[in-house]
Amino acid sequence: KMKKLIASIILIMVILSFGTLPAVADVGDGMNGGGQILEGTGKDGLKISFGGFAVQTDVATYEGQFQINFHNVGDDLFDKAVFHGDEVIDMNFYPPTSDTCLSAMNMKVLGTLDGEPGFSVVVRFGDAGPPGHWTEQAFDTFRVTLQQGNASLYDTHGDFTDESTCVGTARTGVDRGNLTIDY
């Protein structure tokens, strides 16, 4: 009974946070891909590169690796920093809520920042479909929040233009690359 109560509380928190229910995922569901998000131009332009994969291997077990290169961001402390994680601890899939994506997902990955352990990222993706798919706003979307413990250290939402209305509004369009979400 305690597990059902905890699961119900978590579900209510997700609904309140995102306004939509996560989709039921199956073993083998996941994401892969990578790319870059850019804001501005020249040496002062902001740039983040990212890539990796994650897959659900059991009801609440995941495998994956994800790397983020913070080339130039609004907080100079994180310029040229590299996050690398290989422990996916949570994944949620969402059906689309608008024309800006065909599917969306969030995941949390534990890892290192410049080789120092104790960091994690919450990564949010939107998949606009296969390369070449085009709608009014046909681009994959990405947002990352870098954390240490429970403290948020950096979020792309503050630096990069919000360009998505799929399961939230704070993701930016992927300027180069492709993300594929399978669920």
Salt bridges, closest charged atoms under 4 A:
ASP155 OD2 - ARG143 NH2 2.59
ASP162 OD1 - HIS157 ND1 2.96
